[in-house]
Amino acid sequence: MLVVLCSLVLAAARADARVDDIHEGEQIAHPAAASDSCSYLLFVPHGYPAMPRQEWPLVIYLHRAGSLGDDLDLVKLWGSPKALASHPGAPFFVLSPEAKGSLQIGGRWKTERIERLLADLRGIYRIDASRICLTGWSIGGNKTWRWAIKQPHLFAAAVPIGGHGNLNRDANLLTVCALKDMPLSAFDGDHEEITPPDRATKVVEALYRCRGAHSSLA
């Protein structure tokens, strides 16, 4: 009986500590805790502590090449993290993991590390597993395509921006059919030079051929 009571007290103390550590409406930087983990920014929505029974959506944002490295401040310069600075009332969590390295030495995300981080965060916060959206820009857009194809059950929707997933070969294009039932919008610019928009168009056209009723190209 004493062991049970002690366990309950400790659990309550951990829960209180988590509530005290919550910075609602803010984007907090979290350096990597170990060599096999990743640094990340986490935004907690306003009202989270006041609604103890509500589960919240989560957006995972994968940054562009200019944010590669070991400086989380670079991740804040573009995309979702930048938007949150002027729109702190977003009603959802935003997770922005940082990819180490550089383009020259193959800097990329290790999705298994992000998936472990996601599992940890879901153990701490009330994140709705049925409302996780994946988005990314440029190299992050490429990874959005490839990660969503690899783990379509993990995401409720995907929004690749300025990326094509390196799926231009016919054999690779067939893999996009894994997303045929996922709500997905792909965005690219007519004047994009680094990742020409015709590559993304080719991937989306392949997705249309898979009869993905919810897909669009903007």
C-alpha positions as a Markdown table, in Angstrom:
| # | Residue | x | y | z |
|---|---|---|---|---|
| 1 | Met | 0.0 | 0.0 | 0.0 |
| 2 | Leu | 2.8 | 2.4 | 0.9 |
| 3 | Val | 4.5 | 1.7 | -2.5 |
| 4 | Val | 1.3 | 2.5 | -4.3 |
| 5 | Leu | 0.9 | 5.8 | -2.4 |
| 6 | Cys | 4.5 | 6.7 | -3.1 |
| 7 | Ser | 4.0 | 6.0 | -6.8 |
| 8 | Leu | 0.9 | 8.2 | -6.9 |
| 9 | Val | 2.7 | 11.0 | -5.2 |
| 10 | Leu | 5.7 | 10.8 | -7.5 |
| 11 | Ala | 3.4 | 10.7 | -10.6 |
| 12 | Ala | 1.6 | 13.8 | -9.4 |
| 13 | Ala | 4.8 | 15.6 | -8.8 |
| 14 | Arg | 6.0 | 14.8 | -12.3 |
| 15 | Ala | 2.7 | 16.0 | -13.8 |
| 16 | Asp | 2.9 | 19.3 | -11.8 |
| 17 | Ala | 6.5 | 19.8 | -13.0 |
| 18 | Arg | 5.4 | 19.3 | -16.6 |
| 19 | Val | 2.6 | 21.9 | -16.2 |
| 20 | Asp | 5.1 | 24.3 | -14.6 |
| 21 | Asp | 7.5 | 23.9 | -17.5 |
| 22 | Ile | 4.9 | 24.6 | -20.1 |
| 23 | His | 5.5 | 27.9 | -22.0 |
| 24 | Glu | 2.1 | 28.3 | -23.8 |
| 25 | Gly | 2.1 | 30.5 | -26.8 |
| 26 | Glu | 5.9 | 30.4 | -27.0 |
| 27 | Gln | 8.4 | 28.5 | -29.2 |
| 28 | Ile | 11.2 | 27.0 | -27.0 |
| 29 | Ala | 14.5 | 25.7 | -28.2 |
| 30 | His | 15.6 | 22.2 | -27.0 |
| 31 | Pro | 19.2 | 21.2 | -27.7 |
| 32 | Ala | 19.9 | 17.6 | -28.4 |
| 33 | Ala | 19.9 | 15.5 | -25.2 |
| 34 | Ala | 22.3 | 12.9 | -26.6 |
| 35 | Ser | 24.3 | 12.1 | -29.7 |
| 36 | Asp | 21.5 | 10.0 | -31.2 |
| 37 | Ser | 18.8 | 12.6 | -30.6 |
| 38 | Cys | 18.0 | 15.8 | -32.4 |
| 39 | Ser | 17.7 | 19.5 | -31.5 |
| 40 | Tyr | 14.3 | 21.0 | -32.0 |
| 41 | Leu | 11.9 | 23.9 | -31.4 |
| 42 | Leu | 8.6 | 23.2 | -29.8 |
| 43 | Phe | 5.6 | 25.6 | -29.8 |
| 44 | Val | 2.8 | 24.9 | -27.2 |
| 45 | Pro | -0.6 | 26.4 | -28.1 |
| 46 | His | -2.3 | 29.0 | -25.9 |
| 47 | Gly | -4.9 | 27.5 | -23.5 |
| 48 | Tyr | -3.2 | 24.1 | -23.3 |
| 49 | Pro | -2.8 | 23.9 | -19.5 |
| 50 | Ala | -6.4 | 25.2 | -19.0 |
| 51 | Met | -7.9 | 22.3 | -21.0 |
| 52 | Pro | -6.7 | 19.2 | -19.3 |
| 53 | Arg | -8.9 | 16.8 | -21.3 |
| 54 | Gln | -8.4 | 18.2 | -24.8 |
| 55 | Glu | -6.0 | 16.6 | -27.3 |
| 56 | Trp | -4.3 | 19.0 | -29.7 |
| 57 | Pro | -3.1 | 18.7 | -33.3 |
| 58 | Leu | 0.6 | 18.8 | -34.2 |
| 59 | Val | 2.4 | 20.2 | -37.2 |
| 60 | Ile | 5.9 | 18.9 | -37.9 |
| 61 | Tyr | 7.9 | 21.4 | -39.9 |
| 62 | Leu | 11.1 | 20.4 | -41.8 |
| 63 | His | 13.3 | 23.4 | -42.6 |
| 64 | Arg | 15.2 | 24.5 | -45.7 |
| 65 | Ala | 18.9 | 24.0 | -46.4 |
| 66 | Gly | 19.8 | 27.4 | -45.0 |
| 67 | Ser | 18.9 | 26.1 | -41.5 |
| 68 | Leu | 21.2 | 23.1 | -41.5 |
| 69 | Gly | 23.7 | 22.9 | -38.7 |
| 70 | Asp | 23.8 | 23.3 | -35.0 |
| 71 | Asp | 22.1 | 26.7 | -34.5 |
| 72 | Leu | 18.4 | 26.5 | -33.7 |
| 73 | Asp | 18.1 | 30.3 | -34.3 |
| 74 | Leu | 18.6 | 29.5 | -38.0 |
| 75 | Val | 15.5 | 27.3 | -37.9 |
| 76 | Lys | 13.5 | 30.3 | -36.7 |
| 77 | Leu | 14.3 | 32.4 | -39.7 |
| 78 | Trp | 11.9 | 30.8 | -42.2 |
| 79 | Gly | 8.7 | 28.8 | -42.6 |
| 80 | Ser | 6.5 | 27.8 | -39.7 |
| 81 | Pro | 8.8 | 29.0 | -36.9 |
| 82 | Lys | 9.0 | 32.5 | -38.4 |
| 83 | Ala | 5.2 | 32.6 | -38.9 |
| 84 | Leu | 4.7 | 31.7 | -35.2 |
| 85 | Ala | 6.6 | 34.8 | -34.1 |
| 86 | Ser | 3.9 | 37.0 | -35.5 |
| 87 | His | 1.0 | 34.5 | -35.0 |
| 88 | Pro | 1.5 | 33.1 | -31.5 |
| 89 | Gly | -2.2 | 32.2 | -31.2 |
| 90 | Ala | -1.9 | 29.1 | -33.5 |
| 91 | Pro | -4.2 | 26.4 | -31.9 |
| 92 | Phe | -1.8 | 23.5 | -32.4 |
| 93 | Phe | 1.6 | 22.3 | -31.4 |
| 94 | Val | 4.5 | 22.9 | -33.8 |
| 95 | Leu | 7.6 | 20.7 | -33.8 |
| 96 | Ser | 10.6 | 21.9 | -35.8 |
| 97 | Pro | 13.5 | 19.4 | -35.6 |
| 98 | Glu | 16.9 | 20.5 | -36.8 |
| 99 | Ala | 19.0 | 18.6 | -39.3 |
| 100 | Lys | 22.7 | 18.5 | -38.6 |
| 101 | Gly | 25.6 | 18.8 | -41.0 |
| 102 | Ser | 25.5 | 20.6 | -44.4 |
| 103 | Leu | 24.6 | 19.9 | -47.9 |
| 104 | Gln | 28.2 | 19.1 | -48.7 |
| 105 | Ile | 28.4 | 16.3 | -46.1 |
| 106 | Gly | 24.9 | 15.0 | -46.5 |
| 107 | Gly | 23.1 | 17.0 | -43.8 |
| 108 | Arg | 19.6 | 15.5 | -43.4 |
| 109 | Trp | 17.1 | 14.4 | -40.8 |
| 110 | Lys | 17.1 | 10.9 | -39.4 |
| 111 | Thr | 13.4 | 10.2 | -39.3 |
| 112 | Glu | 13.8 | 7.4 | -36.7 |
| 113 | Arg | 15.2 | 10.0 | -34.3 |
| 114 | Ile | 12.2 | 12.3 | -34.9 |
| 115 | Glu | 9.8 | 9.4 | -34.4 |
| 116 | Arg | 11.4 | 8.6 | -31.1 |
| 117 | Leu | 11.2 | 12.3 | -30.2 |
| 118 | Leu | 7.5 | 12.3 | -31.2 |
| 119 | Ala | 6.8 | 9.3 | -29.0 |
| 120 | Asp | 8.5 | 11.1 | -26.1 |
| 121 | Leu | 6.5 | 14.3 | -26.7 |
| 122 | Arg | 3.2 | 12.3 | -26.9 |
| 123 | Gly | 4.1 | 10.8 | -23.5 |
| 124 | Ile | 4.4 | 14.3 | -22.0 |
| 125 | Tyr | 1.8 | 16.4 | -23.9 |
| 126 | Arg | -1.8 | 15.6 | -25.0 |
| 127 | Ile | -1.1 | 15.4 | -28.7 |
| 128 | Asp | -3.8 | 13.9 | -30.9 |
| 129 | Ala | -2.2 | 11.1 | -32.9 |
| 130 | Ser | -4.9 | 11.3 | -35.5 |
| 131 | Arg | -4.1 | 14.9 | -36.3 |
| 132 | Ile | -0.4 | 15.1 | -37.1 |
| 133 | Cys | 0.4 | 17.1 | -40.2 |
| 134 | Leu | 3.8 | 17.0 | -41.9 |
| 135 | Thr | 5.2 | 19.9 | -43.9 |
| 136 | Gly | 8.6 | 21.1 | -45.1 |
| 137 | Trp | 10.3 | 23.5 | -47.4 |
| 138 | Ser | 13.0 | 22.8 | -50.1 |
| 139 | Ile | 15.1 | 19.9 | -48.7 |
| 140 | Gly | 12.4 | 19.8 | -46.0 |
| 141 | Gly | 9.8 | 19.4 | -48.8 |
| 142 | Asn | 11.8 | 16.6 | -50.3 |
| 143 | Lys | 11.9 | 14.8 | -46.9 |
| 144 | Thr | 8.1 | 15.5 | -46.4 |
| 145 | Trp | 7.4 | 13.5 | -49.6 |
| 146 | Arg | 9.7 | 10.6 | -48.7 |
| 147 | Trp | 8.8 | 10.4 | -45.0 |
| 148 | Ala | 5.1 | 10.5 | -45.7 |
| 149 | Ile | 5.5 | 7.7 | -48.3 |
| 150 | Lys | 7.4 | 5.6 | -45.8 |
| 151 | Gln | 5.0 | 6.2 | -42.9 |
| 152 | Pro | 1.6 | 7.2 | -44.3 |
| 153 | His | -0.2 | 5.9 | -41.2 |
| 154 | Leu | 1.6 | 8.4 | -39.1 |
| 155 | Phe | 0.3 | 11.5 | -40.7 |
| 156 | Ala | -3.2 | 12.9 | -41.2 |
| 157 | Ala | -2.0 | 15.3 | -44.0 |
| 158 | Ala | 1.1 | 16.4 | -45.8 |
| 159 | Val | 2.1 | 19.8 | -47.3 |
| 160 | Pro | 5.5 | 19.6 | -49.2 |
| 161 | Ile | 6.7 | 23.1 | -50.3 |
| 162 | Gly | 9.3 | 23.5 | -53.0 |
| 163 | Gly | 10.3 | 19.9 | -53.0 |
| 164 | His | 9.9 | 16.8 | -55.1 |
| 165 | Gly | 11.3 | 14.0 | -53.0 |
| 166 | Asn | 13.8 | 13.0 | -55.6 |
| 167 | Leu | 11.0 | 10.8 | -57.0 |
| 168 | Asn | 11.4 | 11.6 | -60.6 |
| 169 | Arg | 12.4 | 8.2 | -61.9 |
| 170 | Asp | 9.5 | 6.0 | -63.0 |
| 171 | Ala | 10.2 | 3.3 | -60.4 |
| 172 | Asn | 10.3 | 5.9 | -57.6 |
| 173 | Leu | 7.1 | 7.6 | -58.8 |
| 174 | Leu | 5.2 | 4.4 | -58.2 |
| 175 | Thr | 5.9 | 4.7 | -54.4 |
| 176 | Val | 3.8 | 7.9 | -54.3 |
| 177 | Cys | 0.7 | 5.7 | -54.4 |
| 178 | Ala | 1.2 | 5.1 | -50.7 |
| 179 | Leu | -0.3 | 8.6 | -50.3 |
| 180 | Lys | -3.3 | 8.2 | -52.5 |
| 181 | Asp | -5.8 | 8.4 | -49.6 |
| 182 | Met | -3.9 | 11.2 | -47.7 |
| 183 | Pro | -5.0 | 14.8 | -47.9 |
| 184 | Leu | -2.0 | 16.5 | -49.5 |
| 185 | Ser | -1.2 | 19.9 | -51.1 |
| 186 | Ala | 2.1 | 20.5 | -52.9 |
| 187 | Phe | 3.3 | 24.1 | -53.4 |
| 188 | Asp | 6.0 | 25.4 | -55.7 |
| 189 | Gly | 7.0 | 28.6 | -57.5 |
| 190 | Asp | 7.2 | 29.3 | -61.2 |
| 191 | His | 10.6 | 31.0 | -60.8 |
| 192 | Glu | 12.1 | 28.4 | -58.5 |
| 193 | Glu | 15.7 | 27.7 | -59.8 |
| 194 | Ile | 17.1 | 25.2 | -57.3 |
| 195 | Thr | 14.2 | 22.7 | -57.4 |
| 196 | Pro | 12.4 | 23.4 | -60.8 |
| 197 | Pro | 8.6 | 23.1 | -60.3 |
| 198 | Asp | 8.2 | 20.7 | -63.2 |
| 199 | Arg | 9.7 | 18.0 | -60.9 |
| 200 | Ala | 7.1 | 18.5 | -58.3 |
| 201 | Thr | 4.4 | 18.6 | -61.0 |
| 202 | Lys | 5.6 | 15.2 | -62.2 |
| 203 | Val | 5.2 | 13.7 | -58.7 |
| 204 | Val | 1.8 | 15.2 | -58.2 |
| 205 | Glu | 0.6 | 13.9 | -61.6 |
| 206 | Ala | 1.8 | 10.5 | -60.6 |
| 207 | Leu | -0.3 | 10.9 | -57.4 |
| 208 | Tyr | -3.3 | 11.8 | -59.5 |
| 209 | Arg | -2.9 | 8.6 | -61.5 |
| 210 | Cys | -3.1 | 6.7 | -58.2 |
| 211 | Arg | -6.6 | 8.3 | -57.8 |
| 212 | Gly | -5.8 | 10.4 | -54.8 |
| 213 | Ala | -9.0 | 12.3 | -54.5 |
| 214 | His | -7.6 | 14.8 | -51.9 |
| 215 | Ser | -4.4 | 15.9 | -53.7 |
| 216 | Ser | -3.8 | 19.3 | -55.3 |
| 217 | Leu | -1.0 | 21.2 | -56.8 |
| 218 | Ala | -0.7 | 25.0 | -56.1 |
